[in-house]
Every structure is written in C-alpha cells, then in structure tokens.
Amino acid sequence: MTGLGKSMRDASRGLVVVAVALALVAACAPAQAPPPAPKPAAESPASGVGDTARVEQLIEGAKKEGKVVVYYPMDEPTLDALQATFEKKYPFIKVERFRAGGVELVQKILAEDAAGRHDADVLWTSSFRFYGVLQPKNLLQPYLSPERAVYPNDVKDKDGYWVATPGLENVISYNTDVVKDPPKSFQDLADPKWKGKLAYEQTNIAMFDGMAETYGEQKATEILRGIASNQPSLRRGHSLLATQVAAGEMPVSVTTYLINIKQLIDQGAPIEWVRTDLIVSDAYSKGILAKAPHPNAAKLWVDFVLSQEGQGLLTKLGHNSSRPGIETSPPDLFAGRRAYYITPPRGEYMSTRLDQLRNIFGIP
C-alpha cells in the first residue's frame, strides 16, 4: 500500500468514534511482580513475534501475570475472534475486555489514574486525541515491537508510540435500488440533482481533513460547500447511516464506513460504494499504559495484533491493514487511488477542522 497519509480523526469536543493507527507503547513493570517486560533498543526485522530470547522472557512474565486487560471501542465479533486466537496461542493468558466509546475510554483512564487505579493494560481506540492527551501525562511509553519493522514509515512514528492499522475507510455509499446513476466523485455531490438526497455524519471531520491535505484547503472547502448547498441531512452514527442507505431512507451518504457497507452487502442489502480517487481512512490506535499491571502479556498482545497472523485475521473480519503483504478487501481498494490515513499527529488540528465543518454546514 502506498501514499498512506498522516493522521487520525479527532475525538474533539466529546465526539465518540467507533474508528488503523496503532500507537504502541510499553509499560513499567509493577513493584512485586513478574520479570519486567524487555524493552528493545531499536527496531529489528520481524520474524514471528521477534527473537526467541525476548519472547521467552515475555512468556515467563506473562505466565505469572495470567491475563491482559484491554479497553476498546471496536465491534465485539472482531475482539471475539482476536481473543480466541490469542488465547489459543497463549493459553496461560486470559483476555479481559471493557468496551466503550473512544472518548469515554480516554476519560476513564484519566479518572482511574487520578484515583490511583491502574486496571487497564492496553487501550485500543479510534480517538486520535488519545496520544495528545495521555502521552504528555506520562500515561504511555513507547514499545518498539519487532513487528513494527515491516510497516511503512508513513504509518508509524519513530519512537514506537503508534502504528496506523487497521483503518476505517470513509466512502460515499448509495442505495442501488433508488440511485440508478450514482455519483462518481466528491465533486459530483455538488450537482443540484442531489438536493435533499444526501446524508452526512455530522461529527466526521476525517473526510474533510483528508481532502484538505490531499486536494488542498481551497478545493476541499469548495467541495464541502457544494455538498452543503444540497442541504444534506446531518446525522450521527456511521453504522446507522449505512443502515439507512440500505433501507432506502437516504439515497446517498457522503460519509460511510466501508466495513459497514460490506457487511450489509453480504446480507443482500441494496447498497454499494463509490470508487473515488481518494480513500480517507480513520486509524485504530493501540497503546500499552505506562502503569499496566500485566506488561508482559500486553506486549505479547501488541506483537500478535501487529503480526501477519493478527492482521490477516482482521482482514478476514472486514478490516483493512497497512501491513505489507496483507490483501485488502476488496483487493483493488487502493488500486489507482490515493490513500490518506488519519494518524495521531493530526489530532492537534482537528478542533480547527471541526470549526470549519460546522461553519460550512451551519451546525451550531
């Protein structure tokens, strides 16, 4: 996959995202506990989950820890499959999970830290604000998993805080029974024939940011103003929008997650997506908390999710990976198209993007 972009969509102002950048971070070992999780000094080529001695040391510590606690917003079937495969690989580690929205998870970790509690080992969120909020408070530490080495530089940071994978592709969707001549580009949505027939997820700033960074501010703003001129129905919830398009309630949605569309197509629903020249993808972020109570098990979990096996499993479940060698779904997803990944460094710009979006669509 080439041309992957820079940043991840914001959870600014309490937005809860479903939404892969993986921010990978290591933990400090607890005081009376298993051996401290080893910390590689630099990235080395991935081979399985790394060198034998390192893995054996992690396993020794993880056996004494007995579990890993994951906070996440991702869909349950995906976590069910990952957990089953991970626990089969490491039967001495039990995966415990807590599910909530991305913003709630960050707030939960902040509240727990303030209370002196440290329950979570791994935070997995599509809220790209997590890095800018947690890292300055020293709640995250870098982890240079050997599996990072195979990922392109534009989907990972040099210090080991994040890797952008898997992603949530933002695409235009339409009802195939209702729309016989679908739009072919973002610009087409400015055509007056779409007036009153469009829907837009009103918290989605990833699409706008991707357009602005790829097409330029002026062109991106013109496209959004053209869409706004057709008075789109502003709604909340990407999966809800996909369902409403499939039901014919809304002919076209400007902002839909591809994974939701694929799931509905598999169920026989009359919905399809537009192959535009740009694919903007939100990224999931995974981080090991600095005071994780089970740091060795947490590192094994991170290694597994980043590995060929873990990313292959995610792809089978409908997600798309930025790891080279993993086929996308559909296989031609990025063929002849530009791909822009929203990764953590973009977080600081997203409040501005949100203000711009509200101004364009007249959102109070």
TACORQUI-V209987 format. One record per run of one state. SS is the DSSP state (hx for helix, st for strand, lp for the rest). FROM is the first residue (numbers start at 1). LEN is the number of residues. If there is no record, write none. Layout:
# TACORQUI-V209987
SS/FROM/LEN  SS/FROM/LEN
This chain:
# TACORQUI-V209987
lp/1/11  hx/12/3  lp/15/6  st/21/3  lp/24/1  st/25/1  lp/26/26  hx/52/14  lp/66/1  st/67/6  lp/73/3  hx/76/14  lp/90/4  st/94/6  lp/100/2  hx/102/13  lp/115/7  st/122/4  lp/126/3  hx/129/9  lp/138/2  st/140/1  lp/141/1  st/142/1  lp/143/3  hx/146/5  lp/151/2  hx/153/3  st/156/1  lp/157/5  st/162/3  lp/165/2  st/167/9  lp/176/11  hx/187/4  lp/191/1  hx/192/3  lp/195/3  st/198/4  lp/202/4  hx/206/10  lp/216/1  hx/217/12  lp/229/4  st/233/3  lp/236/2  hx/238/9  lp/247/5  st/252/6  hx/258/9  lp/267/4  st/271/3  lp/274/4  st/278/6  lp/284/1  st/285/5  lp/290/5  hx/295/12  lp/307/1  hx/308/9  lp/317/3  st/320/1  lp/321/17  st/338/5  lp/343/1  hx/344/18  lp/362/3
